[in-house]
Amino acid sequence: MKKEKIKLIIVDDHPVVLQGFEYMLYDVEGIQFAGKFTEARSMLGYLENNKVDVVLLDINLPDSNGIDACATIKQLYPQTVVIAISNINEWSIIQRMLDVGANGYFLKNASADEVILGINHAIGGEIVLSKGIEDILKNRDTGDLPIITRREKEVLSLLALGLSSVEIGNKIFISPLTVESHRRNLLQKFKVNNVAALIHKATDMKYI
């Protein structure tokens, strides 16, 4: 019985990267290159009507970030393998991507052999990492990574837009005092002293 090809799509906002991966994977035996997308929105629209085995997903996208997009894919299509592709080798980003369910993390300078082998291993249930990524994770204390609630994330996103506690409360239907409580918790979790530093650090770590 003939083995079905691995149906794969890639999401990245850089045309050169899309073309490079398409060229790398287009004629690979056992892999069907099914599409390329520059935004999370268009990718998710495609997944609504098409079964996909593997999504290669950039971290920085114009309408979202890869961490949130990965979380959405895993919630809606838990059997789909998601592998991050990025130039970012910051431990907090790698760890958060894995925490939301990513099956691997490749740097964009990974070789074709590394990527193809990794895709096949990920389909087999393994977590696949570029050379050096595993060392980055091992050498950092991931216990320092902030864990925030859904409501805290909402407050964080609205703080980043410059809204006051009263405006945030009105928008998400909680009291200004509750907003202030969430704000204090966020400052503590991110180990910063003010909202400006909070927004800066949360942005760097792709929480917003």
C-alpha positions as MATLAB code, in Angstrom:
seq = 'MKKEKIKLIIVDDHPVVLQGFEYMLYDVEGIQFAGKFTEARSMLGYLENNKVDVVLLDINLPDSNGIDACATIKQLYPQTVVIAISNINEWSIIQRMLDVGANGYFLKNASADEVILGINHAIGGEIVLSKGIEDILKNRDTGDLPIITRREKEVLSLLALGLSSVEIGNKIFISPLTVESHRRNLLQKFKVNNVAALIHKATDMKYI';
ca = [
       0.000    0.000    0.000;
       1.401    3.366   -1.055;
       2.219    5.689    1.823;
       0.391    9.029    1.725;
       2.500   12.119    1.245;
       2.970   14.565    4.103;
       0.876   17.607    3.187;
       2.765   20.737    4.227;
       2.254   24.504    4.184;
       4.542   27.362    5.205;
       3.679   30.728    6.783;
       6.210   33.562    6.602;
       5.960   37.225    5.662;
       9.236   37.272    3.701;
       8.814   36.230    0.028;
      12.461   35.130   -0.209;
      12.008   32.736    2.720;
       8.793   31.351    1.223;
      10.471   30.799   -2.123;
      13.505   29.220   -0.488;
      11.499   26.683    1.487;
       9.246   25.979   -1.497;
      12.318   25.258   -3.624;
      13.792   23.131   -0.822;
      10.683   20.983   -0.323;
       8.789   21.012   -3.622;
      10.188   17.803   -5.131;
      11.072   15.972   -1.922;
       9.824   12.390   -1.956;
       7.006   11.856    0.523;
       6.197   15.566    0.949;
       3.445   17.492   -0.836;
       4.068   21.257   -0.722;
       0.469   22.477   -0.538;
       0.749   26.224   -0.076;
       2.495   29.319    1.252;
       0.992   32.175    3.239;
       2.188   35.552    4.504;
      -0.396   35.988    7.303;
      -1.872   33.875   10.087;
      -5.397   34.826    9.019;
      -5.100   33.428    5.504;
      -3.375   30.295    6.810;
      -6.166   29.632    9.327;
      -8.756   30.189    6.591;
      -7.026   27.542    4.492;
      -6.964   25.068    7.401;
     -10.741   25.406    7.804;
     -11.270   23.630    4.498;
      -8.077   21.642    3.949;
      -6.380   18.891    5.930;
      -2.725   19.699    6.525;
      -0.165   17.480    8.230;
       2.604   20.021    8.861;
       2.685   23.805    9.239;
       6.064   25.548    9.106;
       5.339   28.737   11.016;
       7.330   31.944   11.374;
       7.338   33.736   14.751;
       6.928   37.270   13.355;
       3.832   37.745   11.209;
       2.126   41.013   10.212;
      -1.243   40.151   11.768;
      -0.234   37.918   14.692;
       2.752   36.194   16.254;
       3.700   32.588   15.781;
       3.088   31.710   19.411;
      -0.576   32.759   19.308;
      -1.021   31.250   15.843;
       0.454   27.953   17.014;
      -1.837   27.903   20.049;
      -4.847   28.442   17.764;
      -3.801   25.683   15.371;
      -3.261   23.249   18.228;
      -6.626   24.107   19.762;
      -8.551   23.695   16.506;
      -6.462   20.982   14.810;
      -4.518   19.125   17.526;
      -3.218   16.460   15.129;
      -1.490   19.032   12.913;
       2.268   19.214   13.408;
       3.543   22.776   13.879;
       7.233   23.549   13.503;
       8.502   27.065   14.137;
      10.903   28.582   11.620;
      12.675   31.690   12.835;
      15.886   33.671   13.095;
      15.137   34.184   16.808;
      17.267   32.024   19.101;
      16.066   33.626   22.353;
      15.300   30.917   24.927;
      12.060   32.514   26.141;
      10.562   32.553   22.627;
      11.638   28.966   21.921;
      10.263   27.735   25.248;
       6.949   29.560   24.861;
       6.510   28.137   21.366;
       7.036   24.630   22.703;
       4.762   25.339   25.681;
       1.798   26.116   23.397;
       2.280   22.829   21.577;
       4.835   23.342   18.789;
       6.404   20.090   17.638;
       9.730   21.684   16.855;
      11.800   24.798   16.266;
      14.093   25.353   13.277;
      16.366   28.297   12.675;
      16.056   29.644    9.132;
      19.685   28.801    8.398;
      18.968   25.080    8.927;
      20.121   22.847    6.085;
      17.675   21.134    3.749;
      18.641   17.719    5.145;
      18.022   18.942    8.704;
      14.588   20.335    7.822;
      13.442   17.293    5.839;
      14.660   14.855    8.492;
      13.040   16.982   11.196;
       9.672   17.029    9.404;
       9.658   13.240    9.181;
      10.663   12.845   12.830;
       7.988   15.330   13.943;
       5.344   13.371   12.042;
       6.560   10.362   14.022;
       5.870   12.134   17.295;
       9.281   13.591   18.147;
      10.121   17.155   19.167;
      12.600   18.427   16.578;
      15.087   21.229   17.207;
      17.769   22.916   15.118;
      21.379   22.390   16.079;
      22.134   24.542   19.098;
      18.507   25.127   20.103;
      18.507   22.249   22.572;
      21.630   23.691   24.217;
      19.968   27.108   24.523;
      17.012   25.544   26.336;
      19.188   23.400   28.608;
      21.384   26.313   29.636;
      18.583   28.580   30.794;
      16.310   28.435   33.826;
      12.904   28.294   32.175;
      11.298   28.699   35.583;
      11.776   32.449   35.055;
       9.309   32.411   32.174;
       6.152   34.367   33.123;
       2.931   32.359   33.097;
      -0.069   34.642   32.642;
      -3.799   34.018   32.600;
      -6.115   34.738   29.661;
      -7.491   37.798   31.481;
      -4.009   39.078   32.280;
      -3.125   38.763   28.609;
      -6.189   40.825   27.692;
      -5.184   43.525   30.187;
      -1.594   43.442   28.944;
      -2.678   43.924   25.321;
      -4.901   46.885   26.255;
      -2.186   48.474   28.387;
       0.047   48.290   25.321;
      -2.571   50.317   23.430;
      -2.307   53.052   26.063;
      -5.700   52.526   27.697;
      -6.302   53.567   31.306;
      -7.594   51.212   33.992;
     -11.091   52.715   33.638;
     -11.043   52.311   29.848;
      -9.770   48.721   30.109;
     -12.436   47.906   32.702;
     -15.182   49.277   30.458;
     -13.854   47.356   27.469;
     -13.656   43.913   29.102;
     -16.413   44.434   31.692;
     -14.418   44.348   34.920;
     -13.899   47.018   37.571;
     -10.916   49.425   37.466;
      -9.784   47.924   40.793;
      -9.651   44.473   39.200;
      -7.674   45.918   36.288;
      -5.209   47.411   38.783;
      -4.889   44.024   40.468;
      -4.080   42.378   37.121;
      -1.589   45.160   36.358;
       0.232   44.605   39.670;
       0.336   40.858   39.033;
       1.806   41.444   35.577;
       4.505   43.762   36.921;
       5.432   41.123   39.478;
       5.426   38.236   37.009;
       7.599   40.089   34.490;
       9.831   41.461   37.264;
       9.524   45.104   36.189;
       8.626   48.302   38.035;
       6.378   50.184   35.612;
       4.012   49.720   32.699;
       6.494   51.034   30.107;
       9.041   48.397   31.115;
       6.287   45.771   31.216;
       5.184   46.529   27.663;
       8.772   46.579   26.411;
       9.646   43.235   28.003;
       6.345   41.578   27.063;
       6.782   42.713   23.453;
      10.331   41.339   23.297;
       9.071   38.016   24.650;
       6.148   37.933   22.153;
       3.396   38.072   24.761;
       1.979   41.010   22.789;
];
